[in-house]
Amino acid sequence: MELHGSLNMIGYGLAAIGSAIGVGLIFAAYINGVARQPESQSQLQPIALLGFALAEALAIFGLVFAFVIGA
């Protein structure tokens, strides 16, 4: 039995799942923190957005590397 395709895409799929879990955890912690102390929203929101941006950047890097290495 032969497999056709690229293992790079499987690696990217795993990276995307990890990124999605990370984003979910980031916003779960943000919502939990704001629910406990609503006055801290102005301090927690930039941190949550920065964490979201970094997690998504890793997923985008994974996609780029999957195509670069696979070519």
N, C-alpha and C positions, 0 to 999 in steps of 0.2 A: 504494500500500500504506500503510494507516494503522496506527499503533501506538496501542494503548489501555493506559492505566495511568499510573503515576506514576514519574517519573525519580528521585524521592526514595528509593524503595525500592531502586533500583539503587545509588544512592550509599550507602545504609545497608549493602547487601550488601558493597560494597567496603570500607567501614569495619569491618565485622565480620571480614572476611578479614584485614585489617591487624592488628586486635586479636588474632586467633587466632595469627597469626605472631609477634606481640610476646610473647604469653604463652609460646609454645613456646620462643622464644629466651631468655626470662627463666629458665625452669626448666631449660633445657639448660645455661646458664651456672652456675646454682645447683648442679646435679648434678655438673658438671665441677669446680667449686670444692671441693665436699665430697669428691669422689673423690680430689682431689689432697691436700687437707688436712682430714681428718675432724674435727680439733679446732676448726676454724673454723665448724662447723655452727651454733653458737649465735649467731655474728655474721652469718652469711650468710642465715639463715632469715627474720629480720624484713625484711631488705632485699628478698628475693625475694617475700615476701608483699605488701609495699608496692607493688612493681612490678606484681604481678598485679592488685592492687586498682585501681591507676591505669589499667592497660590495659583492664580490664573497665569501669571508669567511663567511659572514652572511648567504648566501644561502646554503653553505655547512653545516654549523651548523644546519640550519633548516632541511636539509635532514637527518642528523644524529639523531637529536632529534625526528623527525617524526618516524624513525624506532625504536629508543630506547623506546619511550613512547608507540608506537603501539604494541610492543612485549609483 
